[in-house]
Amino acid sequence: MPTFQADEAQSYEQRITRLIPGYDLLHELTAAQLKTLLPDEATILVIGAGTGKDILALAQLNPHWHFIAQDISEDMLAIADQNFTNSGLSSRVTIVCGELEPNMGHIDAALCLLVMHFLPDNGDKQALLKTIRAQLPSRAPLFLADLMAPETEFERESQLVACRELGLTEVGEQRMRHNLQHEFFALDRMRLAELLDHTGFGVPHYYFKALGFTGIVCRAE
Ligand SMILES: C[S@@+](CC[C@H](N)C(=O)[O-])C[C@H]1O[C@@H](n2cnc3c(N)ncnc32)[C@H](O)[C@@H]1O
C-alpha cells in the first residue's frame, strides 16, 4: 500500500485526479445520493477520509451535517484539518486518527472510498466491514468505492491510457502499472457480494464505474 505519509500525503491531491478517472464525479455522485437519503440532522462516518475530499463534497450539499473523519495517516489528516479550517467546517468535523474503533456514537451513514482495495482479502477486508457494520443502525447506507477485478482483458491497460490523458507522467504510469499489479487487492463482484453478506450488509447496488474503479451502495441489514 502507498504510505500516505510525508511527500505522498503532500502530493496526494495533485496525484489522485490523474490516477482515478472520474475522481471528482465519484464524490459528487456519492454526495448527491446522501443528500437524497439523509435528513438535515445527520452524522456521517468517513473511513479513510484522507485529505478531506469526501467531506468537502458532502458539506457543500448540506450546511448542517456532522462528520467523523477517520484515517490511519496523521499526515493526510493534517491536510484535511487545514482544508476544513479553510472551508469554515472545523466545528462540524471530528477527526479520529488511528484504526477504526467501535462505538463512535450515533452514525447515520458511512463512506469508505478508495480505501478497502489496499487491504488483502485474508480477513482484513472482512474485519474492516464488520467494524463499520457495528457502527451503523439497521438500514443505514454504506458507500464503498474500490478498484475491482478487471472485467475484460484490456481494462487495466485502458486505465493507464486514461491516466496518461489525465496528465500522468511516464514515470507515474510505470508506478501505477506496478501498483495495479502489486499494491491493490481487487475483488470481483461475487466475492464483494459475499463479503458484504457475511458482515451484515445487503445487496450492493452499483452507481459508479470508471474502468476498474467502482462505487457501490448497500444497506446495513
Ligand atoms: C486513496 S486515499 C482515499 C482518501 C479519500 N477517501 C479520497 O477519496 O480522497 C486512501 C486513504 O485510506 C487510508 N487508509 C488506508 N488503510 C486504512 C484503514 N485500514 N483504515 C482507515 N484508513 C485507511 C490512507 O491513509 C489514505 O488516507
The ligand as an SDF file (V2000), in Angstrom:
LIG
                    3D

 27 29  0  0  0  0  0  0  0  0999 V2000
   -6.6370    6.8230   -1.7870 C   0  0  0  0  0  0  0  0  0  0  0  0
   -6.8440    7.5780   -0.2250 S   0  0  0  0  0  0  0  0  0  0  0  0
   -8.5860    7.9840   -0.2550 C   0  0  0  0  0  0  0  0  0  0  0  0
   -8.8850    9.1880    0.5850 C   0  0  0  0  0  0  0  0  0  0  0  0
  -10.2850    9.7630    0.4080 C   0  0  0  0  0  0  0  0  0  0  0  0
  -11.3100    8.8050    0.7750 N   0  0  0  0  0  0  0  0  0  0  0  0
  -10.4970   10.2530   -1.0060 C   0  0  0  0  0  0  0  0  0  0  0  0
  -11.4410    9.7890   -1.6630 O   0  0  0  0  0  0  0  0  0  0  0  0
   -9.7140   11.1000   -1.4550 O   0  0  0  0  0  0  0  0  0  0  0  0
   -6.7990    6.2090    0.8920 C   0  0  0  0  0  0  0  0  0  0  0  0
   -6.7880    6.6210    2.3630 C   0  0  0  0  0  0  0  0  0  0  0  0
   -7.1110    5.4710    3.1470 O   0  0  0  0  0  0  0  0  0  0  0  0
   -6.3110    5.4970    4.3080 C   0  0  0  0  0  0  0  0  0  0  0  0
   -6.2970    4.1210    4.8590 N   0  0  0  0  0  0  0  0  0  0  0  0
   -5.6290    3.0410    4.4220 C   0  0  0  0  0  0  0  0  0  0  0  0
   -5.9300    1.9640    5.1780 N   0  0  0  0  0  0  0  0  0  0  0  0
   -6.8250    2.3850    6.1040 C   0  0  0  0  0  0  0  0  0  0  0  0
   -7.5300    1.7530    7.1750 C   0  0  0  0  0  0  0  0  0  0  0  0
   -7.3560    0.4530    7.4490 N   0  0  0  0  0  0  0  0  0  0  0  0
   -8.3880    2.4920    7.9140 N   0  0  0  0  0  0  0  0  0  0  0  0
   -8.5560    3.8120    7.6350 C   0  0  0  0  0  0  0  0  0  0  0  0
   -7.9180    4.4660    6.6520 N   0  0  0  0  0  0  0  0  0  0  0  0
   -7.0680    3.7670    5.8930 C   0  0  0  0  0  0  0  0  0  0  0  0
   -4.9760    6.0400    3.8450 C   0  0  0  0  0  0  0  0  0  0  0  0
   -4.1990    6.5450    4.9110 O   0  0  0  0  0  0  0  0  0  0  0  0
   -5.4340    7.1270    2.8650 C   0  0  0  0  0  0  0  0  0  0  0  0
   -5.6100    8.3720    3.5030 O   0  0  0  0  0  0  0  0  0  0  0  0
  1  2  1  0
  2  3  1  0
  2 10  1  0
  3  4  1  0
  4  5  1  0
  5  6  1  0
  5  7  1  0
  7  8  2  0
  7  9  1  0
 10 11  1  0
 11 12  1  0
 11 26  1  0
 12 13  1  0
 13 14  1  0
 13 24  1  0
 14 15  1  0
 14 23  1  0
 15 16  2  0
 16 17  1  0
 17 18  1  0
 17 23  2  0
 18 19  1  0
 18 20  2  0
 20 21  1  0
 21 22  2  0
 22 23  1  0
 24 25  1  0
 24 26  1  0
 26 27  1  0
M  CHG  2   2   1   9  -1
M  END
$$$$
